[in-house]
Amino acid sequence: MVVSFQKKAPHKVVIIGGGFGGLYTAKTLAHANVEITLIDKRNFHLFQPLLYQVATGTLSPADISSPLRAVFSKSKNTRVMLGEVTDIDPQAQTVILDGHVVPYDTLVVATGANHSYFGKDDWKDLAPGLKTVEDAIEMRRRIFSAFEAAEKESDPEKRRALLTFVIVGGGPTGVELAGAIAELAYKTLTEDFRNINTSEAKILLLQGGDRILPHIAPDLSKVAAKSLRKLGVEIQLNTRVTNIENDIVTFKKDNELTSITSKTILWAAGVQGSPMGRVLTERTGVECDRTGRVIVEPDLTIKGYKNIFVVGDLGNFSHEDGKPLPGVAPVAKQQGEYVAQLIQLRLQGYTMPPFHYNHVGSLAMIGQNLAVVDLGPLKLTGFLAWVFWLIIHIYFLIEFDTKLLVVFQWAWNYITRNRRSRLITGRENFVTVQSANTNLVDNNTANNEAVNNEGVNNEPVNNNGHKFLSKV
């Protein structure tokens, strides 16, 4: 008698999103007896904390990006799919993307967060945020085009508007952008132009709260503010932007409205959960907070569905002190690793305690040799904090060759005080330059043209500066 044994199919884990949360879930499961499908709308993992250095010409996009297929080339249980997940069927345990249906036994959603303009979505084109490579390239285009246009502008008022940079939001992104632009204007570019003095630039940082970097200790926040002001940044606290229109930013402080004309307005004030949060709400009934982040259980699952996890910026985990964990890389990394370990234990019939975030500290770069680091009992400022910031960011980069490239670029920039990636990409004739010279382009036309420039590799872009590709 012949006895046949049917081999049990491997447990199918589908991960949506190749950011820190999804990446570390897949990496931790790389040698487990599971079948992993990692789906992302981009073919690369992006190190978002360094996007501001792309926007200000220190690094190039390739320096902070890692192709997902290269990352998982040796993980034989992992396949990478390029596409946009448009729907989820929790009952059938499938996800739908670009006409394909992918089954899962366990689903991990790690699609991150987008910009939030607090209901003023018409500000998007006027004040770009910083979440994608395209965002960084568009910011870089606007920043360096402003200096170029000012060089050719003879009208003092118009030149002043071109050399005025307004950053909305005093969190890490806003602070780092403000410091980097100040170093550009007051150090890097001072010898590069003939008709303008770049040190006459005005960098204005608007913060809604009573201090910048509210996530760190108050004394470090004061040090950061003092360092920024020393660099030349003007900080306005307790300030709310009420309108952005016709290159004019209007903000309210102490019940007084103030307006300032600026050709370069950058947004770093708020985030909201990705659209996948709404999909989960519609399909599972899970609740989201006011920013669109999904309320998760202590084990990072969603209520009523023990096989659906939400990690990273999309999840609202408030089970330790009543406050949601911040949307930073260490949180997403630890959550991804936790979920991967829990999946493996469940397959063996075990479980593990609820997720606990091991707070590794908060930090922000102010400028060269200037940073603040909050490690709880240990607090660093100045040069030591700057070195610590460099080490931590190198550690979180994914590929070894990427680490080497970034270290070399930083070392060269430190020695020469130059920024090699000061490229203005897109159309040859920029709206800011045209308006500075001819004054014939009205603001509405300028706004429309500014967001229809060609993107990376000269591919057409949509109104948000993103390529006309299937959102992948």
Disulfide bonds with the S-S distance in Angstrom:
none
